[in-house]
Structure formats: C-alpha cells, structure tokens
Amino acid sequence: MQKFVNRTKELETLEKQYDSSESSLVVVYGRRRVGKTALLTEFLKSHTDSIYFLATEESELQNLNYFKSQVAEFTGNELLRAATVDWPTVFKTLLAHKTESKKVIVFDEFQYIGQSNSAFPSVLQKIWDTLLKDANIMLVLCGSLVSLMKSQTLDYGSPLYGRRRAQIKLKQIPFKHYHEFYEGKSDNELLPFYAVTGGVPKYIETFQGYDDIYSAIRENILNTQSFLYEEPYFLLQKEVSEIGSYFSLIKAIAMGNRKLSEIAAFLEVKQTNLTKYLKVLMDLDLVEREVPVTESAPEKSKSGLYRITDNYIAFWFRYVYPYRAYLEKGEMDYVLAEIKKGFVENYASFVYEDVCREKMLELSAAGKWEFHFDKVGRYWGAKAGEIDIVAIDSAGAHLVLGECKYTKSPKGLNVLHKLQEKSEVMQRLTGATSVSFVIFSTAGYTQGLLDEANRNPALSLY
C-alpha cells in the first residue's frame, strides 16, 4: 500500500497483546489483498525484535529450512543455518537468544504449511504448550485462505483451539476512509469507485489516478491482461473444489435472483442442492442471507434473500463474467457500453444504500439522536412495501425510517410523504412509540423539502 490506512482498532489489539506480560498467540485472517500484511508491517515498525516469515506453497521441509535461515540470521547462529533440525529445535534456538524487548514471530500465509502437512498445527500446538506459552513471546498466525485458517486455528477441532488470546478478522476498508486514498474527491465522486473496488486496498490503489470510473474499469478490469480480470478465479480456486458450481451460483445472485427458489430455478436444480454451496460462500463472507430487520427470528424467516457482500465480486459477476467471450475477442468498448446502461441505476444505487446504512451507525454513535439503535437494516414485505433504512431502538421504542436516493435530480416532499404513509404500519410492527425520518440524496433536495426539514425536528437530510 502506498499509504497505511487507519486500522486503529486492529493495531490496538496487536499492541495490547504485545504489552501483556504473558505470551500471546494471535490469529489474523481475511480474504486476499485486504491489507493483512500491511497491518502487520505497520505493527512491526515499532517492534524490531521480530521475525516476519512468509510461508510458501512448497513442502513443510522447505518452509522449515526458510524459517531456520531467518532464525539463524536473527540470532547470529551460523551453526543453525547448516544444521538438520526440526521445528522445536529452531524455536529453542530462537528463545535462547536474548533480546532487549519482547520477541514477535509472524507466520504469514500460515495455512500453506498446514496444507502441505495436516499434522503441522499439532506440531505447533506442542511447541506452544512446551516452549512458548511461558516464554513471554508473541506469535502471530496470519492467512488469507479463510476456510483453512478457520479449520487450522479457530475451529473446535483444531489442535490450536483455545490457545489464542485474540483474533482479528480483517475486513474491507469502510467507505468513510476512501478520501484517504482519493484526496480532493467528494463522496458522490468516490461512490462509483467504492461500488467497484469494495474497500480492498489493492483494488483501490489500482484505481488511483483516474477521474472517470469507466476509464478505470476499461483499463483495469475489462483488459484481459490486467490482474483484476482473473481475480475471482484466484480468490476461489484455493477455497473451493467445484469452482464451476460456485461461479454459477454467484452469477445467479449477481443477476438479481435473490430468493432461494429463484436461484434454484435459474440454475435448474433443486433448492436442497444449493444449501451446502451457499453455506461455504457465507463462511467465506462472499454471500450473506438478509432478512427484514423487523424479523424476531431471522434464522427461521421465510423472507430471506441472498446477496453478494463483496462489491468487486458482485461487479465482476454481473458485468465481466457474462461477457468474457466478447472481452477475449478484444471488444472492450461494447462491454463498457453495456455497463454504462445500468451501472448507476441497477448497481451503484444499491451500494449507496449500504453506505447510507453505515452512515446511520456513525450518526447514532456520534449522538445524532437522543437514543441509540440496536438494529439497522431494511424492510420489505406486503405490509409496507420496501424501505431502504429501518433503524430500531428496541429499548426506548424509537424508530427511524429512511430512503436513499442515488440520483441526478433533487428529491422533494413526495419522498417524505411516502415514508410517512408507511410509518404507522412500521410502528405497529416494531412496537415503536415515536418515529423519525432521514433522507439521503446525492443530488440534494427541493426547496420545499429543505423548508420542511427546518420546521420538522423529526426529519434529517444528508
């Protein structure tokens, strides 16, 4: 990354474990290119008595030899470099070396060693229990293959289960930090970039220097020579075995089939055949099941809809995957023209709704209202149609209803009136005794709506 973007919470977690007087094992994981290595590099800048080891997909023995060489250099023990030793011996040598401060050992892409030898987590567990746990050392296990990191370090069946003192699941950068990459751009100018790059630092940096989102898409995604063109294959091929089945499923959702019955019909398979694939995608944080925020038992709701949670994956499967034949023939201009037809109305506008819901949480935390929400989401159903924002304070029986308008024309009183028409039904559904309204618009508001906001303290405009 050209500039380390604010990861205050994650850095504080690492520092807390470092400052502990006891040994600590920390697990850091998340999808590729989300900034895990950048986070650890930033942390290690102030902790020089450290070893950063990047595991490879080679054999366990090769990784042992690479780690042994780093330990030999760190300790100045040249005999170790030439010796034939095992993992415990290398760690013993490392522990015997005196340092001025607490040692930090980082195993990046840790899952590769366990992948080459399934017994390695057991080996490390024994090393931790017999050597490291009482040595006042900090061991960080980091990895980008989410399913393997979970099975090797976090799941109940892992030999390392119960040893970690903290875990960090690093996620994409929120929209509120985008200005740190694109200085001088307004939120409206940044939104199309967020809709495509989705908070992944590597993708964001690739799009830097472009004022026009379509030029950035053409050069960095539609170009078959660009790394982003094949990116979803690299993201999924090591996580799943039947990549074709998963691609078809994600494509179905990206094309607007969000009910389980719709997905099954699109793929011409039984609904029961999809559950295991959907569970894997949800475990990978690529897909989520969304229910109306008013549901009291979400897991039992029959109103569930599936959505892709990763903006880049959603964009790629909607606008690249179906057009690969054209792109392979070099017809980028044709595909770009197809993207322009519906990018704003049928794609970016839905991302804008997510941004607005994030903003609601920020406003609540900042004390915008005299109450705080315990639920923020959206509603759809026969009783009140669709509502972009429903924020509920269950304890205080407060309710906020909102609309998000990604548009070129100012929004007027009719938007407020539609929300007001739905408010009585929503109050009955939630048990709220008071209701407020919020409207987000990228194109501003008519004078009539502005005047109403000045008169009505229950209405907020953003």
C-alpha positions as CSV (number, residue, x, y, z in Angstrom):
1,M,0.0,0.0,0.0
2,Q,1.2,3.5,-0.8
3,K,-0.2,4.8,2.5
4,F,-1.3,2.8,5.5
5,V,-5.0,3.5,6.0
6,N,-6.4,3.8,9.5
7,R,-6.7,0.4,11.2
8,T,-6.7,1.8,14.7
9,K,-8.8,-0.9,16.3
10,E,-6.7,-3.7,14.8
11,L,-3.4,-2.1,15.8
12,E,-4.7,-1.6,19.3
13,T,-5.5,-5.3,19.6
14,L,-2.0,-6.2,18.5
15,E,-0.4,-3.7,20.8
16,K,-2.5,-4.9,23.8
17,Q,-1.2,-8.5,23.2
18,Y,2.4,-7.2,22.9
19,D,2.1,-5.2,26.1
20,S,0.9,-8.3,28.0
21,S,3.3,-9.7,30.5
22,E,2.3,-13.2,29.3
23,S,2.9,-15.0,26.0
24,S,0.2,-14.5,23.4
25,L,-0.9,-16.2,20.3
26,V,-2.9,-14.0,17.8
27,V,-4.7,-15.1,14.7
28,V,-5.1,-12.6,11.8
29,Y,-7.1,-13.7,8.8
30,G,-9.2,-12.4,5.9
31,R,-9.5,-12.5,2.2
32,R,-6.6,-11.8,-0.2
33,R,-5.5,-8.3,-0.7
34,V,-7.4,-6.9,2.2
35,G,-4.3,-5.5,3.9
36,K,-3.2,-8.1,6.5
37,T,0.5,-7.9,5.6
38,A,0.3,-4.0,5.6
39,L,-1.2,-4.2,9.1
40,L,1.5,-6.5,10.4
41,T,4.2,-4.4,8.7
42,E,2.9,-1.3,10.4
43,F,2.9,-3.1,13.7
44,L,6.4,-4.4,13.4
45,K,7.8,-1.0,12.6
46,S,7.9,-0.3,16.3
47,H,8.9,-3.8,17.4
48,T,12.3,-4.6,15.9
49,D,13.0,-7.7,17.9
50,S,10.8,-9.6,15.5
51,I,10.8,-12.2,12.7
52,Y,8.4,-11.9,9.7
53,F,8.2,-15.3,8.0
54,L,6.2,-15.7,4.8
55,A,5.3,-19.3,4.2
56,T,5.1,-20.7,0.7
57,E,3.1,-23.5,-1.0
58,E,6.2,-25.7,-1.1
59,S,6.7,-28.6,1.3
60,E,6.8,-28.4,5.0
61,L,10.5,-29.2,4.9
62,Q,11.2,-26.3,2.6
63,N,9.3,-23.9,4.9
64,L,11.2,-25.2,7.9
65,N,14.5,-24.5,6.0
66,Y,13.4,-21.0,5.2
67,F,12.4,-20.3,8.7
68,K,15.6,-21.8,10.1
69,S,17.6,-19.5,7.9
70,Q,15.7,-16.4,9.2
71,V,16.2,-17.5,12.8
72,A,19.9,-18.1,12.1
73,E,20.2,-14.6,10.8
74,F,18.2,-13.1,13.6
75,T,20.2,-14.9,16.3
76,G,23.6,-14.8,14.6
77,N,23.8,-18.6,14.9
78,E,25.5,-19.8,11.7
79,L,25.7,-23.4,13.0
80,L,21.9,-23.5,12.9
81,R,21.9,-22.5,9.2
82,A,23.8,-25.6,8.2
83,A,22.2,-28.0,10.7
84,T,19.5,-30.5,10.1
85,V,16.9,-29.7,12.7
86,D,13.2,-29.9,13.4
87,W,10.7,-27.2,14.3
88,P,11.1,-27.4,18.1
89,T,14.9,-27.1,17.8
90,V,14.6,-23.9,15.8
91,F,12.2,-22.4,18.3
92,K,14.5,-23.4,21.2
93,T,17.4,-21.6,19.5
94,L,15.2,-18.5,19.0
95,L,14.1,-18.5,22.6
96,A,17.7,-18.9,23.9
97,H,18.7,-15.7,22.1
98,K,18.4,-12.7,24.4
99,T,16.8,-9.5,23.2
100,E,16.1,-6.1,24.7
101,S,12.3,-6.4,24.1
102,K,9.6,-9.0,23.7
103,K,10.1,-11.2,20.6
104,V,7.4,-11.1,17.9
105,I,7.2,-14.0,15.4
106,V,4.8,-13.6,12.5
107,F,3.9,-16.6,10.3
108,D,2.2,-15.1,7.2
109,E,0.2,-17.4,4.9
110,F,0.4,-19.9,7.8
111,Q,-2.2,-22.1,6.2
112,Y,0.2,-23.3,3.5
113,I,2.3,-25.2,6.0
114,G,-0.7,-27.0,7.4
115,Q,-1.9,-27.6,3.8
116,S,1.3,-29.5,3.0
117,N,1.3,-31.4,6.3
118,S,-2.0,-31.7,8.1
119,A,-0.2,-32.6,11.3
120,F,1.7,-29.2,11.5
121,P,-1.0,-27.5,13.7
122,S,-0.4,-30.3,16.2
123,V,3.3,-29.8,16.0
124,L,2.9,-26.1,16.6
125,Q,0.4,-26.8,19.5
126,K,3.1,-28.9,21.2
127,I,5.7,-26.2,20.7
128,W,3.3,-23.6,22.2
129,D,2.5,-25.7,25.2
130,T,6.0,-26.8,26.0
131,L,8.1,-23.9,24.9
132,L,6.3,-20.7,24.0
133,K,3.4,-20.2,26.4
134,D,5.7,-19.3,29.4
135,A,8.4,-17.5,27.3
136,N,6.8,-14.0,27.1
137,I,6.7,-14.2,23.3
138,M,4.1,-13.0,20.8
139,L,3.2,-15.4,18.0
140,V,1.0,-14.1,15.1
141,L,-0.5,-16.6,12.7
142,C,-1.8,-14.9,9.6
143,G,-3.5,-16.3,6.5
144,S,-5.7,-15.4,3.5
145,L,-7.4,-18.8,2.8
146,V,-10.3,-18.2,5.2
147,S,-11.6,-21.8,5.3
148,L,-8.1,-23.3,6.0
149,M,-7.3,-20.6,8.6
150,K,-10.5,-21.4,10.4
151,S,-10.0,-25.2,10.4
152,Q,-6.3,-25.0,11.4
153,T,-6.5,-22.3,14.1
154,L,-10.0,-21.3,15.1
155,D,-12.4,-24.3,14.9
156,Y,-13.0,-26.5,17.9
157,G,-11.4,-29.5,16.2
158,S,-8.1,-27.6,15.7
159,P,-5.1,-28.6,17.9
160,L,-4.6,-24.8,18.4
161,Y,-8.1,-24.2,19.6
162,G,-8.2,-22.4,22.9
163,R,-4.5,-21.2,22.7
164,R,-5.2,-17.9,21.0
165,R,-5.6,-14.8,23.1
166,A,-7.1,-12.7,20.3
167,Q,-8.2,-13.0,16.7
168,I,-8.5,-10.3,14.0
169,K,-10.7,-10.8,11.0
170,L,-9.6,-8.1,8.8
171,K,-12.3,-6.7,6.5
172,Q,-12.5,-4.3,3.7
173,I,-12.0,-0.6,4.3
174,P,-15.2,1.2,5.0
175,F,-16.4,3.9,2.6
176,K,-15.7,6.7,5.2
177,H,-11.9,6.1,4.7
178,Y,-12.0,6.4,0.9
179,H,-10.9,10.0,1.0
180,E,-7.6,8.8,2.4
181,F,-6.9,7.2,-1.0
182,Y,-8.6,9.8,-3.2
183,E,-7.8,13.2,-1.8
184,G,-9.9,16.0,-3.1
185,K,-12.9,13.9,-4.3
186,S,-16.4,14.3,-2.9
187,D,-18.4,11.4,-1.5
188,N,-20.5,11.5,-4.7
189,E,-17.4,11.2,-6.8
190,L,-16.0,8.4,-4.6
191,L,-19.1,6.2,-4.5
192,P,-18.7,4.7,-8.0
193,F,-15.1,3.7,-7.1
194,Y,-16.3,2.1,-3.9
195,A,-19.1,0.3,-5.8
196,V,-16.4,-1.4,-7.9
197,T,-13.3,-1.7,-5.6
198,G,-15.3,-2.6,-2.5
199,G,-12.8,-1.4,0.2
200,V,-10.0,-3.8,-0.9
201,P,-6.7,-1.7,-0.6
202,K,-5.0,-3.3,-3.6
203,Y,-8.0,-2.6,-5.9
204,I,-8.4,0.9,-4.6
205,E,-4.8,1.7,-5.4
206,T,-5.1,0.3,-8.9
207,F,-7.9,2.8,-9.5
208,Q,-6.0,5.8,-8.2
209,G,-5.2,8.4,-10.8
210,Y,-8.5,8.0,-12.6
211,D,-11.2,10.7,-12.5
212,D,-13.6,8.7,-14.6
213,I,-14.8,5.4,-13.2
214,Y,-15.5,4.0,-16.7
215,S,-11.9,4.6,-17.9
216,A,-10.7,2.8,-14.7
217,I,-13.0,-0.1,-15.4
218,R,-11.9,-0.4,-19.0
219,E,-8.2,-0.3,-18.3
220,N,-8.1,-2.4,-15.1
221,I,-10.9,-4.9,-15.3
222,L,-12.1,-5.4,-18.9
223,N,-8.5,-5.6,-20.1
224,T,-7.7,-9.3,-20.2
225,Q,-4.1,-8.6,-19.3
226,S,-5.0,-6.9,-16.0
227,F,-4.8,-8.9,-12.8
228,L,-8.3,-7.9,-11.8
229,Y,-9.7,-9.7,-14.9
230,E,-8.9,-13.1,-13.4
231,E,-9.1,-12.1,-9.8
232,P,-12.2,-14.1,-8.7
233,Y,-10.7,-17.3,-10.0
234,F,-7.7,-16.8,-7.8
235,L,-9.9,-15.9,-4.8
236,L,-12.0,-19.0,-5.1
237,Q,-9.9,-21.7,-6.7
238,K,-8.0,-22.4,-3.4
239,E,-11.0,-22.2,-1.2
240,V,-13.4,-24.5,-3.1
241,S,-13.1,-27.6,-5.2
242,E,-16.0,-27.3,-7.5
243,I,-15.3,-23.8,-8.7
244,G,-17.7,-24.0,-11.7
245,S,-20.7,-24.7,-9.4
246,Y,-19.8,-21.8,-7.2
247,F,-19.3,-19.5,-10.1
248,S,-22.8,-20.4,-11.5
249,L,-24.3,-19.8,-8.1
250,I,-22.7,-16.4,-7.6
251,K,-23.6,-15.4,-11.1
252,A,-27.3,-16.3,-10.4
253,I,-27.3,-14.0,-7.4
254,A,-25.4,-11.2,-9.2
255,M,-28.1,-11.3,-12.0
256,G,-30.8,-10.5,-9.5
257,N,-32.0,-13.9,-8.3
258,R,-32.0,-13.5,-4.6
259,K,-34.7,-15.9,-3.3
260,L,-33.6,-19.5,-2.9
261,S,-36.4,-20.5,-5.2
262,E,-35.3,-18.0,-7.9
263,I,-31.6,-19.2,-7.7
264,A,-32.7,-22.8,-8.0
265,A,-34.9,-22.0,-11.0
266,F,-32.2,-20.0,-12.7
267,L,-29.7,-22.9,-12.3
268,E,-32.4,-25.6,-12.9
269,V,-31.6,-27.5,-9.8
270,K,-33.4,-28.4,-6.6
271,Q,-33.3,-26.0,-3.7
272,T,-31.9,-28.6,-1.4
273,N,-28.9,-29.0,-3.7
274,L,-27.8,-25.4,-3.1
275,T,-27.6,-25.2,0.7
276,K,-24.1,-26.6,1.1
277,Y,-22.7,-24.3,-1.5
278,L,-24.4,-21.3,0.0
279,K,-23.1,-22.1,3.4
280,V,-19.5,-22.2,2.1
281,L,-19.9,-18.9,0.4
282,M,-21.4,-17.4,3.6
283,D,-18.4,-18.8,5.6
284,L,-16.1,-17.1,3.1
285,D,-18.0,-13.8,3.6
286,L,-18.8,-13.6,-0.1
287,V,-22.6,-14.1,0.3
288,E,-25.0,-13.3,3.1
289,R,-28.6,-14.1,3.8
290,E,-30.5,-11.0,4.5
291,V,-34.0,-10.8,6.2
292,P,-36.2,-7.8,7.0
293,V,-34.8,-6.0,10.1
294,T,-38.2,-6.4,11.8
295,E,-37.9,-10.2,11.9
296,S,-37.7,-11.5,15.5
297,A,-36.3,-14.9,14.5
298,P,-34.1,-14.3,11.4
299,E,-32.9,-17.8,11.1
300,K,-36.5,-19.1,10.7
301,S,-37.7,-16.3,8.4
302,K,-39.2,-17.3,5.1
303,S,-38.4,-13.8,3.7
304,G,-34.6,-14.4,3.4
305,L,-32.8,-13.0,0.4
306,Y,-29.2,-13.8,-0.6
307,R,-26.8,-11.1,-1.6
308,I,-23.2,-10.8,-2.6
309,T,-21.3,-8.9,0.2
310,D,-18.1,-8.2,-1.8
311,N,-18.6,-5.2,-4.2
312,Y,-15.9,-6.3,-6.6
313,I,-17.2,-9.9,-6.8
314,A,-20.7,-8.5,-7.3
315,F,-19.5,-6.2,-10.1
316,W,-17.4,-8.9,-11.8
317,F,-20.1,-11.5,-11.9
318,R,-22.6,-9.0,-13.2
319,Y,-20.6,-7.2,-15.8
320,V,-17.5,-9.3,-16.6
321,Y,-18.3,-13.0,-16.3
322,P,-21.3,-13.0,-18.7
323,Y,-19.3,-11.0,-21.3
324,R,-16.0,-13.0,-21.3
325,A,-16.4,-14.1,-24.9
326,Y,-16.6,-10.5,-26.1
327,L,-13.6,-9.4,-23.9
328,E,-11.5,-12.3,-25.1
329,K,-12.1,-11.0,-28.7
330,G,-11.0,-7.5,-27.6
331,E,-14.5,-6.0,-27.7
332,M,-14.0,-3.9,-24.5
333,D,-15.9,-0.9,-25.9
334,Y,-19.0,-3.0,-26.4
335,V,-18.9,-4.4,-22.9
336,L,-18.2,-1.0,-21.4
337,A,-21.3,0.4,-23.3
338,E,-23.4,-2.4,-21.7
339,I,-22.0,-1.5,-18.2
340,K,-22.9,2.2,-18.7
341,K,-26.5,1.3,-19.5
342,G,-27.3,0.2,-15.9
343,F,-24.3,0.8,-13.7
344,V,-25.8,3.8,-11.8
345,E,-29.4,2.8,-11.6
346,N,-29.1,-1.0,-11.3
347,Y,-25.9,-1.4,-9.5
348,A,-24.3,1.6,-7.8
349,S,-27.6,2.7,-6.3
350,F,-27.8,-0.4,-4.2
351,V,-24.2,0.1,-3.0
352,Y,-25.3,3.6,-2.0
353,E,-27.9,2.1,0.3
354,D,-25.2,0.1,2.1
355,V,-23.2,3.3,2.5
356,C,-26.2,5.1,3.9
357,R,-26.8,2.4,6.5
358,E,-23.2,2.6,7.5
359,K,-23.7,6.3,7.9
360,M,-26.7,5.7,10.2
361,L,-24.5,3.8,12.6
362,E,-21.9,6.6,12.6
363,L,-24.6,9.2,13.2
364,S,-26.0,7.2,16.1
365,A,-22.6,6.7,17.7
366,A,-22.0,10.5,17.3
367,G,-25.2,11.2,19.2
368,K,-27.3,12.5,16.3
369,W,-30.4,11.1,18.1
370,E,-31.2,11.0,21.8
371,F,-31.3,7.3,21.5
372,H,-29.1,4.6,20.0
373,F,-30.1,1.8,17.6
374,D,-29.7,-1.9,18.3
375,K,-30.8,-2.8,14.8
376,V,-30.2,-1.1,11.4
377,G,-31.3,-2.7,8.2
378,R,-34.0,-2.5,5.6
379,Y,-37.6,-3.8,5.3
380,W,-39.5,-5.5,2.5
381,G,-42.9,-7.1,2.8
382,A,-46.6,-6.9,1.9
383,K,-47.4,-4.7,4.9
384,A,-45.2,-1.7,4.0
385,G,-43.5,-2.4,0.7
386,E,-39.8,-1.6,0.6
387,I,-38.0,0.8,2.9
388,D,-34.2,1.4,2.4
389,I,-33.4,2.2,6.1
390,V,-35.1,1.0,9.2
391,A,-33.3,1.8,12.4
392,I,-34.8,0.5,15.7
393,D,-34.1,1.4,19.3
394,S,-35.9,-1.6,20.9
395,A,-35.3,-0.5,24.5
396,G,-36.6,3.0,24.0
397,A,-39.3,2.2,21.4
398,H,-37.9,4.6,18.9
399,L,-37.9,4.1,15.1
400,V,-36.1,5.9,12.2
401,L,-37.3,5.3,8.6
402,G,-35.2,6.4,5.7
403,E,-34.8,6.5,2.0
404,C,-31.5,6.6,-0.1
405,K,-31.7,8.3,-3.5
406,Y,-28.7,7.9,-5.8
407,T,-29.9,10.3,-8.5
408,K,-29.2,13.3,-10.6
409,S,-32.4,15.3,-9.7
410,P,-33.1,16.9,-6.3
411,K,-35.6,14.9,-4.1
412,G,-38.8,16.5,-2.9
413,L,-41.6,16.2,-0.4
414,N,-43.0,13.2,-2.1
415,V,-40.2,11.0,-0.7
416,L,-41.0,12.1,2.8
417,H,-44.8,11.6,2.2
418,K,-44.2,8.0,1.1
419,L,-42.2,7.3,4.3
420,Q,-44.9,8.9,6.4
421,E,-47.6,6.7,4.8
422,K,-45.6,3.6,5.8
423,S,-44.8,4.8,9.3
424,E,-48.0,3.7,11.1
425,V,-47.6,0.1,9.8
426,M,-43.9,0.1,10.8
427,Q,-44.7,1.4,14.3
428,R,-47.1,-1.5,14.8
429,L,-44.5,-4.0,13.5
430,T,-41.8,-2.7,15.8
431,G,-43.8,-1.5,18.8
432,A,-42.2,1.9,18.4
433,T,-44.0,4.9,20.1
434,S,-42.1,7.5,18.2
435,V,-40.8,7.8,14.6
436,S,-38.3,10.0,12.9
437,F,-37.3,10.2,9.2
438,V,-34.0,10.5,7.3
439,I,-33.4,11.0,3.6
440,F,-30.1,10.6,1.8
441,S,-29.7,12.1,-1.7
442,T,-26.7,12.5,-3.9
443,A,-28.4,15.4,-5.8
444,G,-29.7,17.4,-2.9
445,Y,-33.3,18.5,-2.2
446,T,-36.0,20.7,-3.4
447,Q,-36.7,24.0,-1.5
448,G,-39.9,22.5,-0.3
449,L,-38.2,19.6,1.4
450,L,-35.5,21.8,2.8
451,D,-38.1,24.1,4.3
452,E,-39.9,21.1,5.9
453,A,-36.6,19.9,7.4
454,N,-36.1,23.3,9.0
455,R,-39.6,23.1,10.5
456,N,-39.7,19.5,11.5
457,P,-37.1,18.2,14.0
458,A,-38.0,14.6,13.2
459,L,-36.7,15.0,9.7
460,S,-33.0,14.8,8.8
461,L,-31.4,15.3,5.3
462,Y,-28.0,14.1,4.2
